[in-house]
Amino acid sequence: MTVDGLPVLTSEDVARVLGVKSRTVRQYLYESSRPDGRYVNHPFPKPAGRIGRWPYWLPEQEQEIREWDAGRAGQGVGGGRPRKTT
């Protein structure tokens, strides 16, 4: 896809880079923007712009997106029920 003649990455393209679904990318953005969101301390890279409601990133941001993914907490970190005994 292009915007003003420049190639851009859509949420589908970013999802392919990260190996997730495009709705997961939009969830990362949502969780990064909320004050109590899961990624408020490690926010997902901001889109370069939007076409209507749909975000897009520049190809130069791909490395930043990969670094964000490598630096986020793994599955199951910080959640779940506390242990009954220590």
CORSULTA-V106256 format. One record per backbone hydrogen bond with DSSP energy under -1.0 kcal/mol. NH is the residue of the N-H (numbers start at 1). CO is the residue of the C=O. Records with the same first field share a line. If there is no record, write none. Layout:
# CORSULTA-V106256
NH: CO ; CO
This chain:
# CORSULTA-V106256
3: 6
6: 3
8: 1
9: 57
14: 10
15: 11
16: 12
17: 13
18: 14
19: 15
20: 15
25: 21
26: 22
27: 23
28: 24
29: 25
30: 26
31: 27
32: 28
33: 29
34: 30
37: 34
40: 37
48: 56
49: 56
51: 54
54: 51
56: 49
57: 9
61: 58
62: 59
65: 61
66: 62
67: 63
68: 64
69: 65
70: 66
71: 67
77: 74
79: 76
